[in-house]
Structures are given as structure tokens and as C-alpha cells.
Amino acid sequence: MKHYHLMGIGGIGMSGLARILRQDGHSVSGCDREVSELTQKLKREGIRVWQGHGPEHLEGVDVLVASTAIPESEPELVQARTLGIPVWRRIQVVAEILRGGYSLGVTGSHGKTSTTAMLASIFLAAGTDPTVLLGAELRLMGDSARVGQGPYRIAEVDESDPLFRFLELDIAVLTNLEADHVSPDGQPRPNYHPSFAALQEAVQSFAGRAKQVVYNGEARWQLLQELTQGCPRTSFGLHSGDCHAVKVELRPFGSQFELVWRGQVLGTVELQVPGEHNIRNALAAAAAALLAGLPFSAIQQGLAQYSGARRRFERLGQLNGALIVDDYAHNATKLQALLQAARHTGLRVRAVFQPHRFGRSEQEWPLYAQALELADEALILDVYSAGEAPLRLTSAQIAQRIVEHLKAKGRPACYQGWEETLIYLSQSAQPGELILTIGAGNVYKLGRLLASQEAKEVAG
């Protein structure tokens, strides 16, 4: 057994790797610049975690695993290379885990977490005891990672890591593809491809190495059809494709539809999560499961019991009769899909949006603003930088442009700080409202405060 040391261990993906490596009998330690709920949880589970990075962490280490966000110039990483300690990126550890069985990997600009979680739920319902690596906590597993004894290995594959192109899978799932995680100025930086063309090339390589490909065949994603040309492939789509839906019934907090597989209606599927985007996610998961040989009854059961991953339309509680929901949506397409689903609840939608990363937000703010037109009220917070420095626009400038657009469209909107937002919503929340905290940063903490008695104390 080896001693693995994980830099950036506080990330949801890296923390999952730490748990799987530890349960496999390896010695595991790690470090992260920030203390978080995840790092505290790892400590309670017996994994040593340092705050901050430093070469002194390397004593006795056999393999150093660095997240994509760790630059090559980081002294701890430099020292590891000097000492001859193998340095792996996260995706290389994922590859090792997936090689251990029949592998299914899900990637795409959005929907990959929910699709992977649905796949995990289906394989759990089938009694296959799968190993799962997910980018969010799944209630059915009680964690973001699961070590199983069965032959199946299921993983969410982050397309922001250029090394994902080298994975070799039994089934690769492509949910969609947009110019997300693309450098705004063509300069190389962590978690960004230098260009959309480079991202497309990586997706094509990823698909070409898989034994079978499941891809979104809807007209909007025509590019995926081109990139998977020549691969053994199966398409899915809301209304067309090898796997599609008919008799769709959207409900306030879920849906029902009949699943069609290669021209044959297999039966009815019930979902506990709302929106057309989740029907698409379910169809992608169902197609992959059918290709892997699972029975439709397991698909029905698995999708019916799936109540969402953490931070994916996660119901946190109520405040003064208003429903508080948190969601990870951090690009414009995710944001629009979320708000469309929210409108189907019939409640007045109040969106608290925290833009994520300066590179993405500077490019996408007009699309954020357009999507937020679907909300009855929008409260814009500062950009969550994720370690990035502003490019041409400051956080305030991005927020103010979104607010100005919304006000021009007749939508109530404002840009303010956390404390002001917390107090304002605590005092104004009422029955018949849906308050959404939205973003990939730390905005979820605000949602949890709103859903707690602490918010009422602040207000009163």
C-alpha cells in the first residue's frame, strides 16, 4: 500500500478520492489553502489535513496528487519533483479507479453531476454495488464517493481538466458542450482550455477512446454529433434520439414521462426533481444503463428514488412560509434551466445569484442577465473569484451591468452585500415565494442561514 498526499483535498472531487484511497487501505493525507466543512469532515474520519501548502508535508509520501488548480510553481509540488516523488493530477487517480472495472464516465458543460448521480441511483437500485465518484454529495450514498465490491465504476468527469481526454471508458456520456472553461484571452491557466477548439479536440479524443458513446443528439447540440462521428454511439434527447421521452408531464417539483428506447416504449418514469433539463439527464443515464445491460425496472426504481444531489435544487427549509432552495448553477445555460424549472413551481421566484470566476463572468454576464429575466426579483452578489483576479471588469461592474439590464426589462433587481441581502430577505420573505440561492461559490451558506433560526435573529 502507498501513502498518497492530496493537494487541494478540500475540493469535492479530491475529498472523494481521498475516501476511496483510504478505504482501499492506502495511507492518505492532504492539504488545502482554506479550512472548510469538507476538510473538517476528513479530519474527523482520521485523514490528516494541513491548512496551506508546504514542502514539509511530503515526509513519507509515495505519490503526490495535485488538483488542476495547483500551479506547477507551487513549492510543495516543486519539492516533490526534486525528491523524485511521482506527481499525479486528479484525473490520473480517477483513471486508475475506473480501470478497476466496467467503467462509465459522464462529462459535459452542464448536467454531468445530476446525470452521474442518477446513474449511481440506477446501479444501486439494480443491486450492483457500484463504486462511484461524484462532484457532489448524494443523499442515497451519504457522500460524494462510494466504494463498492461490484464490477461497475461510475465517475463524473470534469471537462475543465484537459487530461480528461486520455480516459478510456466502456461507456462515455456527453451531456452537451459549450465554451465553458475556455480562457477569455487565450492564455493558459488552471481549469481553462486555451480555446473552444482545444476543448472540442479534447472531447473528440475522450469519445474516440470509449467503447461506446452516449451523446445528446438534439439539434442544439449538433456539434456533439460531429465530434462523435465514427464512434459506436447512442443518442438521447427530450423528444428525439435512440432514447427519448413521450407523454411528458411537468409537475411543480418533478415530472412523469414514458421512455422510448430504440423505437419501443419501455414504460413510465417518475422523477422527484423538476424541469426539462432533469428529464434530459434521466434519459442520458437511462441510455447508459441500458447499454450496460441493466433492466428497465432498475431504471424506473433508481430514477424514482433519486431526490437530487447536494446543491442541485436542494430544498433547505422555509423562512416565514417561503421555500428556500439552493442550486449550483454557475453558467448561463444552467441558470436558465434552473429558473425555468423554478417557474413551474407556481411560486414567486426570488433569485440570489453569485457569479462564479471573473473569466467566466466577464464573458457571460449578458447571458446571466437574460436568464435572470425569468426571476420575479434578482439580488446580485459579488463575484466568487475562486482565486482569480479581475480581468477588465470588477465585481461591482459585472453586478451593476446585470442589474441595469434587469431594471430596463422591468424586473426588480439590486446589487448588495451578504448582510444586507440576509436582512432584507429575512424581513420580506412570505408564503407563496421560492427563494433561490444560486452559484458555485459559497452562496449556499447564505441559503442555510435563511433557512435557520439565525436569520430570524439577525432580522429581529
C-alpha positions as CSV (number, residue, x, y, z in Angstrom):
1,M,0.0,0.0,0.0
2,K,1.1,3.6,-0.7
3,H,0.9,6.9,1.1
4,Y,-1.0,9.4,-1.2
5,H,-0.9,13.1,-0.3
6,L,-3.6,15.2,-2.0
7,M,-3.0,18.9,-2.6
8,G,-6.4,20.7,-2.8
9,I,-8.0,17.9,-0.7
10,G,-10.9,20.2,0.3
11,G,-12.4,20.1,-3.2
12,I,-15.5,17.9,-3.5
13,G,-13.8,15.7,-6.1
14,M,-10.5,15.4,-4.3
15,S,-12.1,14.6,-1.0
16,G,-14.0,11.8,-2.6
17,L,-10.7,10.4,-4.0
18,A,-9.2,10.6,-0.5
19,R,-12.0,8.5,0.9
20,I,-11.8,5.8,-1.8
21,L,-8.0,5.6,-1.5
22,R,-8.3,5.3,2.3
23,Q,-10.9,2.6,2.1
24,D,-8.7,0.7,-0.3
25,G,-6.2,0.5,2.5
26,H,-3.8,3.3,1.5
27,S,-2.4,5.9,3.8
28,V,-3.9,9.3,2.9
29,S,-3.1,12.9,3.9
30,G,-3.7,16.2,2.3
31,C,-3.6,20.0,2.4
32,D,-5.7,22.9,1.3
33,R,-5.5,26.7,1.4
34,E,-8.9,27.0,3.1
35,V,-10.5,25.2,6.0
36,S,-14.0,24.1,5.0
37,E,-16.8,21.7,6.0
38,L,-15.1,19.0,3.8
39,T,-11.7,19.4,5.4
40,Q,-13.1,19.2,8.9
41,K,-15.1,16.1,7.9
42,L,-12.0,14.4,6.5
43,K,-10.2,15.2,9.8
44,R,-13.0,13.6,11.8
45,E,-12.6,10.5,9.6
46,G,-9.0,10.2,10.5
47,I,-7.3,11.8,7.5
48,R,-4.6,14.2,8.3
49,V,-5.2,17.6,6.7
50,W,-2.9,20.7,6.8
51,Q,-4.1,24.2,6.1
52,G,-1.9,25.8,3.5
53,H,0.7,24.2,1.2
54,G,4.3,23.4,2.1
55,P,7.2,21.1,1.3
56,E,7.2,19.8,4.9
57,H,4.0,17.8,4.1
58,L,6.0,15.4,1.9
59,E,7.7,13.2,4.5
60,G,6.9,9.5,3.8
61,V,4.8,10.4,0.8
62,D,4.8,7.9,-2.2
63,V,2.6,9.8,-4.6
64,L,1.6,13.4,-4.6
65,V,-1.8,14.1,-6.2
66,A,-2.4,17.8,-7.2
67,S,-5.7,19.2,-8.3
68,T,-5.8,21.1,-11.6
69,A,-5.9,24.4,-9.7
70,I,-2.4,23.8,-8.2
71,P,0.2,25.6,-10.4
72,E,3.4,23.9,-11.3
73,S,5.4,26.6,-9.5
74,E,3.8,25.7,-6.1
75,P,6.8,25.0,-3.8
76,E,5.3,21.7,-2.4
77,L,4.9,20.4,-5.9
78,V,8.4,21.6,-7.0
79,Q,9.9,19.9,-4.0
80,A,8.1,16.6,-4.8
81,R,9.6,16.6,-8.3
82,T,13.1,17.4,-6.8
83,L,12.7,14.4,-4.4
84,G,11.6,12.1,-7.2
85,I,8.1,11.7,-5.8
86,P,5.6,10.9,-8.6
87,V,3.3,13.8,-9.2
88,W,-0.2,12.9,-10.4
89,R,-3.1,15.1,-11.4
90,R,-6.5,14.2,-10.0
91,I,-7.7,12.8,-13.3
92,Q,-4.9,10.2,-13.3
93,V,-6.2,8.8,-10.0
94,V,-9.7,8.7,-11.4
95,A,-8.3,6.8,-14.4
96,E,-6.7,4.2,-12.1
97,I,-10.0,3.7,-10.2
98,L,-12.0,3.4,-13.4
99,R,-9.6,0.8,-14.8
100,G,-10.6,-1.5,-12.0
101,G,-13.9,-2.5,-13.6
102,Y,-16.6,-1.8,-16.1
103,S,-16.4,2.0,-16.4
104,L,-18.9,4.7,-17.1
105,G,-17.9,8.4,-17.2
106,V,-20.1,11.4,-17.6
107,T,-18.9,14.8,-18.9
108,G,-20.4,18.0,-20.4
109,S,-20.8,21.7,-19.8
110,H,-23.8,21.1,-17.5
111,G,-25.9,18.2,-16.2
112,K,-22.9,15.9,-15.5
113,T,-23.3,15.8,-11.8
114,S,-27.1,15.1,-11.9
115,T,-26.7,12.6,-14.7
116,T,-23.9,10.8,-12.8
117,A,-25.9,10.8,-9.6
118,M,-28.9,9.4,-11.5
119,L,-26.7,6.6,-12.9
120,A,-25.4,5.8,-9.4
121,S,-29.0,5.6,-8.2
122,I,-30.0,3.3,-11.0
123,F,-27.0,1.0,-10.4
124,L,-27.7,1.0,-6.7
125,A,-31.3,0.0,-7.4
126,A,-30.1,-2.8,-9.5
127,G,-28.1,-4.2,-6.6
128,T,-24.8,-4.0,-8.5
129,D,-22.8,-2.4,-5.5
130,P,-21.0,0.1,-7.7
131,T,-18.0,2.3,-7.0
132,V,-19.0,6.0,-7.5
133,L,-17.1,9.2,-7.8
134,L,-19.3,12.3,-7.9
135,G,-18.9,16.0,-7.8
136,A,-21.5,16.5,-5.1
137,E,-22.9,14.6,-2.1
138,L,-25.7,12.2,-3.0
139,R,-28.2,11.5,-0.3
140,L,-28.5,7.8,-1.3
141,M,-24.8,7.4,-0.6
142,G,-24.4,9.9,2.2
143,D,-21.3,11.2,0.5
144,S,-19.7,12.2,-2.8
145,A,-17.9,8.9,-3.2
146,R,-18.7,5.2,-2.7
147,V,-16.5,2.1,-2.6
148,G,-18.4,-0.9,-3.9
149,Q,-17.5,-4.5,-4.4
150,G,-19.3,-4.9,-7.7
151,P,-17.8,-4.6,-11.2
152,Y,-19.1,-1.2,-12.1
153,R,-17.1,2.1,-11.8
154,I,-19.1,5.3,-12.3
155,A,-17.5,8.7,-12.4
156,E,-18.3,12.3,-13.1
157,V,-15.6,13.5,-15.4
158,D,-14.7,17.2,-15.2
159,E,-14.1,18.6,-18.7
160,S,-12.2,21.6,-17.2
161,D,-9.2,19.3,-16.8
162,P,-7.6,18.9,-20.2
163,L,-6.3,15.5,-19.2
164,F,-9.8,14.0,-19.3
165,R,-9.2,13.4,-23.0
166,F,-7.0,10.4,-22.1
167,L,-9.6,8.4,-20.1
168,E,-10.5,5.0,-21.6
169,L,-14.1,4.1,-20.7
170,D,-16.6,1.3,-21.5
171,I,-19.3,4.0,-21.8
172,A,-18.7,7.7,-22.2
173,V,-21.7,10.0,-21.7
174,L,-21.7,13.5,-23.3
175,T,-24.5,15.7,-22.0
176,N,-23.8,18.8,-24.0
177,L,-20.9,21.2,-24.9
178,E,-20.4,24.9,-24.6
179,A,-17.5,27.3,-24.5
180,D,-17.3,27.0,-20.7
181,H,-13.9,26.6,-19.1
182,V,-12.4,28.4,-22.1
183,S,-9.8,31.1,-21.5
184,P,-11.2,34.5,-22.3
185,D,-7.9,35.7,-23.7
186,G,-6.3,32.5,-24.9
187,Q,-3.8,32.5,-22.1
188,P,-3.2,29.1,-20.4
189,R,-4.5,29.0,-16.8
190,P,-5.8,26.3,-14.4
191,N,-9.3,25.0,-15.2
192,Y,-9.4,26.6,-18.6
193,H,-8.8,25.3,-22.1
194,P,-6.9,27.8,-24.3
195,S,-9.7,27.9,-26.8
196,F,-13.1,26.3,-27.7
197,A,-11.3,24.5,-30.5
198,A,-9.0,22.9,-27.9
199,L,-11.9,21.8,-25.8
200,Q,-13.6,20.3,-28.8
201,E,-10.5,18.4,-29.7
202,A,-10.3,17.0,-26.1
203,V,-14.0,15.9,-26.2
204,Q,-13.3,14.2,-29.6
205,S,-10.4,12.3,-28.0
206,F,-12.4,11.4,-25.0
207,A,-15.2,10.0,-27.2
208,G,-12.8,8.2,-29.5
209,R,-11.2,6.2,-26.7
210,A,-14.6,4.9,-25.4
211,K,-16.0,1.5,-26.4
212,Q,-19.5,3.2,-26.6
213,V,-20.7,6.8,-26.5
214,V,-24.0,8.2,-25.3
215,Y,-24.5,11.8,-26.6
216,N,-27.1,14.5,-26.7
217,G,-28.5,14.3,-30.2
218,E,-30.8,17.3,-30.0
219,A,-30.4,19.9,-32.8
220,R,-28.9,22.5,-30.3
221,W,-26.0,20.2,-29.7
222,Q,-25.2,19.4,-33.4
223,L,-21.6,19.8,-32.5
224,L,-21.6,16.6,-30.5
225,Q,-22.8,14.6,-33.4
226,E,-19.9,15.9,-35.4
227,L,-17.4,15.2,-32.6
228,T,-18.6,11.6,-32.1
229,Q,-18.6,10.7,-35.8
230,G,-17.2,7.2,-36.3
231,C,-17.7,6.2,-32.7
232,P,-20.1,3.4,-31.7
233,R,-22.8,5.7,-30.4
234,T,-26.3,6.1,-29.0
235,S,-28.2,9.4,-28.9
236,F,-30.7,10.8,-26.4
237,G,-32.9,13.8,-26.4
238,L,-36.1,15.2,-24.9
239,H,-38.3,14.5,-28.0
240,S,-35.9,12.6,-30.4
241,G,-33.0,10.2,-30.4
242,D,-32.4,6.5,-29.6
243,C,-33.6,7.3,-26.1
244,H,-36.3,9.9,-25.7
245,A,-39.5,10.8,-23.9
246,V,-43.1,10.9,-24.8
247,K,-46.2,12.0,-22.9
248,V,-44.2,14.4,-20.8
249,E,-45.9,15.9,-17.8
250,L,-44.1,18.6,-15.9
251,R,-45.0,19.0,-12.3
252,P,-44.1,21.7,-9.7
253,F,-41.4,19.6,-8.2
254,G,-40.9,16.7,-10.6
255,S,-42.2,15.1,-13.8
256,Q,-43.5,12.0,-15.4
257,F,-42.9,10.6,-18.9
258,E,-42.8,7.4,-20.9
259,L,-39.3,6.3,-22.0
260,V,-38.7,5.2,-25.6
261,W,-35.7,3.1,-26.4
262,R,-34.8,2.4,-30.0
263,G,-38.4,2.8,-31.1
264,Q,-40.0,0.8,-28.3
265,V,-41.9,2.3,-25.3
266,L,-40.4,0.6,-22.2
267,G,-42.7,2.2,-19.6
268,T,-43.3,5.2,-17.3
269,V,-40.6,7.1,-15.4
270,E,-41.3,9.3,-12.4
271,L,-38.9,12.0,-11.3
272,Q,-38.7,13.8,-8.0
273,V,-36.6,16.6,-9.4
274,P,-38.1,19.4,-11.6
275,G,-37.5,20.7,-15.1
276,E,-37.0,19.5,-18.6
277,H,-33.2,19.6,-18.1
278,N,-33.6,16.8,-15.5
279,I,-35.6,14.7,-17.9
280,R,-32.7,15.0,-20.3
281,N,-30.3,14.0,-17.6
282,A,-32.5,11.0,-16.8
283,L,-32.6,10.0,-20.4
284,A,-28.8,10.1,-20.7
285,A,-28.5,8.0,-17.5
286,A,-31.1,5.5,-18.7
287,A,-29.4,5.1,-22.1
288,A,-26.1,4.4,-20.4
289,A,-27.7,1.9,-18.0
290,L,-29.5,0.1,-20.9
291,L,-26.3,-0.2,-22.8
292,A,-24.6,-1.7,-19.8
293,G,-27.3,-4.3,-19.7
294,L,-29.4,-3.2,-16.7
295,P,-33.1,-3.9,-16.7
296,F,-35.7,-1.2,-17.2
297,S,-37.2,-1.9,-13.8
298,A,-33.9,-0.8,-12.2
299,I,-34.0,2.4,-14.2
300,Q,-37.6,3.1,-13.1
301,Q,-36.7,2.4,-9.4
302,G,-33.4,4.3,-9.5
303,L,-34.9,7.4,-11.1
304,A,-38.0,7.3,-8.9
305,Q,-35.9,7.2,-5.7
306,Y,-33.5,9.9,-6.9
307,S,-34.2,13.1,-4.9
308,G,-31.3,15.2,-6.1
309,A,-27.6,15.7,-5.3
310,R,-26.5,18.3,-2.8
311,R,-26.7,21.8,-4.2
312,R,-28.9,20.7,-7.2
313,F,-32.3,22.2,-6.5
314,E,-31.7,21.3,-2.8
315,R,-34.6,22.2,-0.5
316,L,-33.1,23.8,2.6
317,G,-36.2,24.6,4.5
318,Q,-38.6,27.5,4.9
319,L,-38.5,31.1,6.2
320,N,-41.7,32.9,7.1
321,G,-43.5,30.4,4.8
322,A,-41.2,30.9,1.8
323,L,-39.4,27.9,0.4
324,I,-35.6,28.1,0.4
325,V,-33.8,26.2,-2.3
326,D,-30.1,26.1,-3.2
327,D,-28.6,25.3,-6.6
328,Y,-25.0,25.1,-8.0
329,A,-26.0,26.7,-11.4
330,H,-23.0,28.8,-12.4
331,N,-23.1,29.3,-16.2
332,A,-25.9,30.9,-18.2
333,T,-27.4,27.7,-19.6
334,K,-27.6,26.1,-16.1
335,L,-29.1,29.3,-14.7
336,Q,-31.8,29.5,-17.4
337,A,-32.7,25.8,-16.9
338,L,-32.9,26.3,-13.2
339,L,-35.2,29.3,-13.4
340,Q,-37.4,27.7,-16.0
341,A,-37.9,24.8,-13.6
342,A,-38.5,27.2,-10.7
343,R,-41.3,29.0,-12.6
344,H,-43.1,25.6,-12.9
345,T,-43.5,25.6,-9.1
346,G,-46.1,28.3,-9.4
347,L,-44.3,30.3,-6.7
348,R,-42.9,33.9,-6.9
349,V,-39.2,33.4,-7.7
350,R,-36.6,35.5,-5.9
351,A,-33.1,34.7,-7.2
352,V,-30.0,35.4,-5.2
353,F,-27.2,35.0,-7.7
354,Q,-23.4,34.8,-7.0
355,P,-21.4,34.9,-10.3
356,H,-18.5,32.5,-10.4
357,R,-15.0,33.2,-11.6
358,F,-14.0,36.5,-13.3
359,G,-13.0,34.9,-16.6
360,R,-16.4,33.3,-17.0
361,S,-18.5,36.1,-15.6
362,E,-16.9,38.8,-17.8
363,Q,-17.9,36.8,-20.9
364,E,-21.3,35.6,-19.7
365,W,-22.8,38.5,-17.8
366,P,-25.2,39.4,-20.6
367,L,-26.4,35.8,-20.7
368,Y,-26.8,35.8,-16.9
369,A,-28.9,38.9,-17.2
370,Q,-31.0,37.4,-19.9
371,A,-31.6,34.2,-17.8
372,L,-32.4,36.2,-14.7
373,E,-35.3,37.9,-16.6
374,L,-37.2,34.6,-15.6
375,A,-37.0,35.6,-11.9
376,D,-39.6,37.8,-10.3
377,E,-36.8,39.5,-8.4
378,A,-33.0,39.3,-8.6
379,L,-30.4,40.0,-5.9
380,I,-26.8,40.0,-7.3
381,L,-23.8,39.4,-5.0
382,D,-20.1,39.9,-5.7
383,V,-18.3,37.5,-8.0
384,Y,-16.9,34.5,-6.2
385,S,-13.3,34.7,-7.6
386,A,-12.2,31.0,-6.9
387,G,-8.7,32.5,-6.7
388,E,-8.9,34.5,-10.0
389,A,-8.1,38.2,-10.3
390,P,-10.4,40.5,-12.2
391,L,-9.7,40.9,-15.9
392,R,-11.2,44.1,-17.4
393,L,-14.4,44.3,-15.3
394,T,-14.5,44.5,-11.5
395,S,-17.1,42.5,-9.4
396,A,-19.2,45.6,-8.9
397,Q,-19.1,46.5,-12.6
398,I,-20.3,43.0,-13.6
399,A,-23.1,43.1,-11.0
400,Q,-24.2,46.6,-11.9
401,R,-24.5,45.7,-15.6
402,I,-26.7,42.8,-14.8
403,V,-28.9,45.0,-12.5
404,E,-29.2,47.7,-15.2
405,H,-30.3,45.2,-17.8
406,L,-32.9,43.7,-15.5
407,K,-34.3,47.1,-14.5
408,A,-34.6,48.0,-18.1
409,K,-36.7,44.9,-18.6
410,G,-39.0,45.9,-15.7
411,R,-37.6,43.4,-13.2
412,P,-36.8,44.4,-9.6
413,A,-33.0,43.9,-9.1
414,C,-30.3,45.2,-6.9
415,Y,-26.6,44.6,-6.1
416,Q,-25.8,44.4,-2.4
417,G,-23.7,42.6,0.2
418,W,-24.4,39.4,2.1
419,E,-25.5,41.1,5.3
420,E,-27.9,43.4,3.5
421,T,-29.3,40.5,1.5
422,L,-29.8,38.3,4.6
423,I,-31.6,41.0,6.5
424,Y,-33.7,42.1,3.5
425,L,-34.9,38.6,2.8
426,S,-35.4,37.7,6.4
427,Q,-37.8,40.6,6.8
428,S,-39.6,40.3,3.5
429,A,-40.0,36.5,2.9
430,Q,-43.6,35.3,2.9
431,P,-45.7,32.3,1.8
432,G,-46.0,31.7,-1.9
433,E,-42.4,32.5,-2.6
434,L,-39.4,30.5,-3.7
435,I,-36.0,32.0,-2.6
436,L,-33.2,30.5,-4.7
437,T,-29.5,30.9,-3.7
438,I,-27.5,30.2,-6.9
439,G,-23.9,29.8,-7.7
440,A,-20.8,27.5,-7.5
441,G,-19.2,29.6,-4.7
442,N,-20.2,29.9,-1.1
443,V,-23.6,31.4,-1.6
444,Y,-25.1,28.1,-0.2
445,K,-24.1,29.4,3.2
446,L,-26.5,32.3,2.8
447,G,-29.3,29.9,1.9
448,R,-28.6,27.8,5.0
449,L,-28.7,31.0,7.2
450,L,-32.0,32.0,5.7
451,A,-33.4,28.5,6.4
452,S,-32.3,28.7,10.0
453,Q,-33.5,30.5,13.1
454,E,-30.3,32.5,12.9
455,A,-31.7,34.5,10.0
456,K,-34.7,35.5,12.0
457,E,-32.5,36.6,14.9
458,V,-30.5,38.8,12.6
459,A,-33.7,40.4,11.3
460,G,-35.2,41.0,14.7
